[in-house]
């Protein structure tokens, strides 16, 4: 049957509805060729030539539900990053460059400006203009290629007693050595081995579960599960601190956070170097995190009885008109109470897995794939399950998270009689817009991938550049360095006359990818059986 006949309105509806939509086919082919299906259009102006053009930039999505091609690229980059750093046999070098003459000149100007401001302030004069000039100078210092602030940390850090809890075992402490590499061992064959570890850590039980759902939902501790998920990232940070303290060197790691079937977050961690398993179990058992926040035992405001906002004062008790304590005042009261207890204490559960891994073995490759297996999946995928028990379990957890404070700035603090940090009008309990309260995150608002600074001695951007360099070399295109100050980038608004329809832009990108792929396939055929497995997937 001819296409004209198929599109004829006289064709039966069932036949016409069975036809694939052309626009959907374009999107599917774009996914097949690794083209971003949600590109961000930007207008680029070349300040040297004056040329202006609209360029599509990949959205960079990390979830398959947003953009499968971008999610796939991110997963491949993470695999490459994990592989390069896990069994590194040389110390990474992360020495900052020496300051150039212009950078030193800016800091000297900043010193003069500080002295002038101090003199004016001492004399009781107005420092407004000087403060503005100093702020501009600070921005210029950063633009000149210097990190951070010349003043360093300018605000005090609130801290509690560092005395360990009586219910937590003590940890040994070794003298720190300036290395990131683990121990080596010599086998009976006189070969030197540098083993590393793969560790899986979970949270404790909140009640018996079967196939990811509680056997008795009424006895399942949803409140504890919600708080553990909210503060899980802090517990991981404390584990890394304890690990380095006991190991005696700057332990490097690559870790991913994924949801268990019961929806609790758990950690997979590749660790460079090795420790005795008994010692590692001791570290895990001794690791905890205390949340020193105001108490949430008493619900003071709910329903229609909520605090009211008054300009200049903040939130007031709707009955008495009393101003609610600010976040800092609530913490001051907590610090002054010698009998105060932490709001919550987190620990790891009894279920853990520790494996020793050697570089270049099938086990190492399999574990790297396992680390990145769920990176493109949403934490809240269980909400779309067909199992009514698991779906009900997810909904109960979300309800427990709804009124649980997720951060000092969370509006839920109003429910317990405390003004959130940075309070502003319009806040209401149960309406926090933080990531932790969204169904896609199920309480965990931290990063899904945790990588130590000296893992592979490269940033993710540098790993992307490695991938780009390989593709350009394979295509025979010279990768010329680009001056970052040469172009001016501006967003393109929808409806801009220079912006082509999304379908046209996808077709152009698919054509370009077809050309690249055909060229790469030809080069591979000409290689006469050369092994390209090491670069598999980079061209996509």
N, C-alpha and C positions, 0 to 999 in steps of 0.2 A: 504494500500500500504506500503511495507516495506521501511525502510530508505535507503537501497541500491538502491531500485528502484527510490526513490525520487531524489537521487543524480546522477542518470544515466543521461548522456548527451542527451539520447533519450527522456527524459521527456520533455513535452512542456515547453517553456520558461516561460509562464504565471504561470504554476504550481510551477516551481522552484523559481521564483521571489516572490511568495506568502509565501515562507518558511521564518520563522524568522531567523535572523543571530544569530548563537550561541554566538558570542562575545557580541552582544547587550543584549541577555538574561542574560548572566553573570553579566553585568553591572546593569540591572534592578533588579536582585535578590540582588546584593550588596546594592543598594539603599534601597530595602525593609528591609534588615537586619541592616541598619544604618552603612554600611561600606563605608569609604571614597573611592571615585572612582578616586581620583587624589593624591594618597599617595606620600609623599616625602621620598625617600630612604636615610637612613643615616647609616654609618658604626660606630658601637659602640665598643670601646675597653675597657675592664675591666682591670684597671691598677693593680688590686690585683691578678687576676688569669691569665691575659694575653689573655683571650678569646676574639675573634673578631667575630662579627656577623652583618649582615645587617638587619636593622629594618625599617619597614614602619611607618612613622609618619603621622597622618592626616594632610591634607593641611590647615585645619582651615578656609576654605572659608566662607564668610558671605553672599554670594549671591547664590541663587538657580541655577543661570545660570552657576556657576563655579562648585559647588559640593553640590547637594541637601542634602545629609546626614550631612555634616559638617554645612551647613547653618541651618538645623533643630536643631542640637545640640546647636548652638549658640543662636538661638531664645529661646530654652527652658531654657538655662542658664540665659538669660536676664530676662525671666519671673520670675524665682526663685529669682533673684537679686532684681527685682522690688517689688515682694511680701514681701520679708523679711524686706525691709527697709521702706516701705511706712508708716506703722502705728506703728513704733517702739515705745515702751513705756518705754525704758530705755536709758540712755545716752551711746553712743558708746565710748569706751575707745581706744584712739590712742596714747598712750604714748610710746615714743621710749625707747629702752633698754639702760641701763647704759653702757658706754664704758668699754670694758675689758682691761686687762693690756697691751696686745699687741697693741690694738688700741691707747691707751694713749701713749705708747712708740713711735709709728709711728708719732703721732702729735708732740711730743717733738723733735724728729729728724727733723721734718719739720721746727720747730721753729729755731733750730740751723742752718739748711741749709739756711733759709731766712736771718739770721744774717750774715752768711759768705758771702752770695751774696751781701748784702747791703754794707759790708766793702770793697769788691773788686770793686764794682761799684763806691763807693765814692773815692777810690784811683785811679780811671780811668783804671782799669784792664779789662781783657776780661772775661765775665761772661758766655761764651758759654757752657763750661763744667758743670758749676754749674746749669745753666738753664736746661740742659738735665737731670742732677741728680734729680733736683726738680720735673721735669715732671714725671720721673720714680717713685719718692716717692709719688706723687699725685695719680698715678695709683694704687700703692700698698695700699694706704689708702682706695680707693674704693673697691679693691679686699678683703680687710680685713673686709668689711661689714659696711662701713660708707657711707652715702649719701652725694652728693653735693661736693662742693669745700671748702677747708679751708678758702679761701679768700672771700667767698660769691660772691655778684655781683661785678664784676671788671670793667664793662663798664657803662658809664652814660646812662640814659634813657631820650630821647628827649620827651619833653612834651609841650603842648599848654596851654593856659589859661583855667582854670577850671570854669570860669564864665558861668552860664547857658544861653542858648539862650533866647532871649526875647519872642520868639514864643512858648516856652515850659513852662507849669505850674510848679511852685515850688513844692517840695515834703517835707512833714514833716520828721523829724528825731527823732527817739527814742533812749534812752540810751541802749546800747548793753548789753545783758545779756549772760552769758556763758552757753548756752543751745542750743540744736538742736531740742527740742521737742516743739510742739505747745500747745495751751491752751486746758484745759479740761473743760467740762461742766457737770453739774449734772441735770438729768432729773427729771420729776415729780415722777418717780418710784424709785428715789434715786440711780439710776445707773449712773456711770461716763462714759462719752463719750469723745473720743479724735478724732474729725473729721479732715480730711485732704481735699485737693483740687485736682481737675483735671482741667487744663486750656489748652485751644487751642488758639494759637495766629497765625495770618496771616499777610501777607504784604498788602499794599494798592492796590487799583485798578490801572491798566495801560490802561484800556479801556474796554468797554463792551464785554462780552464773552458769548457764547452759546455752551453748551456741550464741554467745554474745549478749544474752539477756538475763536479768536476775530471775532466779527461781521464786523468790519472794520479794516483789518490788517494795512492799511496805516496810521491810526490814533492811533494805539496801540503803547504805549511808550516802545519799546523794549530796548532802551538804559538804561532807568531807571530800567526796569525789570532785565537786565543783572547785573547792579551794585548792586542792592539790593540782588541778589542771591550770588554775589561774597563776600559781606561783611555781610551776614545774621548772621554768627556765632558771630561777634562782637556785633551785636545788642542784641543777646540772652545773652551774657556776661554782657552787661550793664543792662539788665532787672533784672538779678539775683542780681547785686550790689544794684540796687534801691530797690528791694524786701527786701533784708536783712536790708537795711538802715531804711526802714519804719517799718518793722516787729519788729526790735529791738532784733533779735536773729539770730543765724547762720542757716538760712533756708536751708534744704536739699531737693534735687530734683532728679528725674529720668525723663529724657526727650528723645524724639525721634524726628528726623527731617525727614519729608516725603514730597513728591511732591503733590501739588494739581493737579486737572485735567488740570488747565491752565498752569501747569509746574512750578509755583512759590513754593519755599519751605515754609512749615509752621511747627509749633512746637506744639507737644503734651507734656504736662509736668505734672507729678504727683508730688505734693508738700506736704511735711510733715507739718502738722499744718494748720491753717486756719486764714484768715484775712476777715474783712468785704468786701463784694463785691464792694461797692462803693469806698472803699480805694484801692482795687486791680485795678479797672478800672482807678483810678487816676494815679496809678503807670504806667500802660500800656500807658496811654495818654502822660505821662511826659517822657517816655523813648525814647532816640534817640542816634544815633552814628554818629559822624562826621569823615570823611575820610580826613585827612590832608596830601594829596599827591600833587605833582606838577600838574599843569593844563594840561588837554588833549583837550582843546578847539581848538587848532591849530595843524593840521596835517602837519608836516614839511618834512617828508620823506615817500614815498610810491612807489609802482611799482618797476621800475629799478633804481630809484633815492634813494638809501639807504646809510646809513653811512658805512664807510670802516674801517677795523681794522688795527691798526699799533702797532707793539710790543713796549712796553715801554710807549705808550701814551694812548692807548685805541681806542675808535671810533672817527672818524673825519668826518666833513662835506665833502661830496665828491666834492663839488664845491669850497669852500673857503679853505679847509684844516684845519679849526678851530676844536680844540678838543672840543667835546661835554661835557657839565658839568656832573660831576659824580652825583650819587644819593645823597651823603651827601651835595655836593655843591648846588644841586637843593633844598634840604630841608632847607639849611642855607638861601638861597634867599627867600624862603617862610616865614621863621621865621622873617626875617628882614622887610618884607612888612606888615605894620600895617593895611593896607586895604585888606589884603588877605582874601579870602573866602575858606571854605573847598571844596574839589573836589566833595564831595557827602555827603548828609545827609539822614540817614535811619530812618524810623519810622514804627511802626506797623500799620496795617489797622484797620478799624472800626469793622470788623467782628471778634468776639471773643466769646468764650464759657467758662463759669465758673460753675463747679459743686462741690458740697460738697459730700464727700464720707466717709462712716464708714467702719472700718475694718471688714472683715468676711462676708460682704454682697454680694449678687449676683452682685450688681453694681460694686463693687471693682474688682471682678474676671473678669467681662466683660470688664472693662476699661483696665485691665492689658493685656488681649488678644488684645485689640484694639491698645495699645501702641506698641506691637510687631508685629502687623499684616503685616506691609510692610517692616520690617527690612531686609528680604531676597530678596526683589525686588530691581532692579536697578532704580535709579532716572530717567534714560533715557529710560525706557520701552516704553514711548509714541512714540519713534522713529519707533517702529515696528508695530504701529497701522495700521489698514486698512482704517481708516478715513482719506481721503486726506486733509481735512481742518486742523485736528490736526497735521498731519505729516508736512504740510507746516508751521504751527505755530512753531513747534519744530525746523525746519530748519532755520527759521528766527531768533529765539532766539540764536541758535548756531552761526549764522553769526554775530549777535550783540556782542557775547562773543569773537569772533575770535580776534579782535584787541583791546579789553578792557584789560588794565593791571590788572593782578590778584594778584600781589605781588611786592615788591620792586625788586625782582630778575627777573621779567618777561621781556622777550625780546621785548615786545610791547612798552616799554618805548622809544626805538630807533625811533619809528614812530613819537614821539612827541619831539624829540631832547634832550633826557636825556639818559645817560648811565645807564643801570640797575645796581643794587647793585651786586658786584662780577662779573662784565662784563668779558666775555671771547670771543675769536674768534669763528665765526660761528653762531652768533646770528642773527635772522632776525624777523621782526614783522610778526605776524600771524603764527608763528611756535613754540609757547610756548608748552612745554611738561607737564605743570602743570595739576593736576587733574581737576581744574575748567574748562579747555577748552575741556575736553574730553566729548563726547556725553553721556557717562554713568553717568555723574555728573551734567550736565546742569548748570554750574556756581558755584555750591556749593561744596567746597573742604573740608569742615569741617567734624567732626565725626558725624555719624548718631545717635549714642547713647551718651547722655551727662549725666554723673552720678557724683554727688557731693561726696567728699572724705569721708564724714561720713554718707553716706546713709545706708548701711547695715553693716558697720564696717568690710566688707570683700572685698578683691579684686576679680576680675573675676577668677583668678587662684585658689583662696580659694574656690569659689563656685564650680569650676570643681573638686577640691579635695573632697568636700562633696559628689558630685555625684559618684566619683570613690569609696569612702569609702562605700557608701550604696551598690553599686553593689558587691564589694568584700565581704562584710559581708553577703549578700544574697547568694553568691556562696560558702561561707564557706572558703574563702581564707584570710589568714592573710595579712594585709596591713603593711608591714615592711617599716620603714623609710629608704630612700636611701641617701647615702652620695653624694651630688652634685658634689664632686670632684673625685668620684671614677671612672667615665667614661670619655673617650675622644670621642667626636663626630666629624665625618668628613662627608662631602657630598660625595655621590656616583655618579660618572659621568655615563651618558648613555653609554652602551656597556661594562661596567665593567663585567668581567667573573663571579663575585659572585652575580650579580644582575639577579634574575629570571625575565622572561617576565611578563608584567603587568597582563596578564590573569591568570597566575599561582599564583601571589601574591593575586589577588582578590579572587580566589577560596579558597586559604588557609584562608583568613580572613572571608569569608562566612562560611566555616566549623567551625571556632572558634566561630563565633556569633551564629550559629545554636546550638552548644553545650551549650553556655551560656543561650540562650533563653529556651532551653528544661529544663535546670536545674532550671531556675527561674519559669517556668510554673509548674514544679513539686512541688516546694516549695509553690507556691501559692495554688495549689490544696490541699496540706497537711495542709494549714492554716485553713481549714474548714470555709470558709466564712469570713475570716479576711478582714477588709477594707484596700485595697491597693490603693485607689484613690489618696491619698496624694502623692504617689510616682509614679503616672502614667507617663510613658514615660521615666523614668530615665534609664531603662535597655536597651533602644534602643541605 
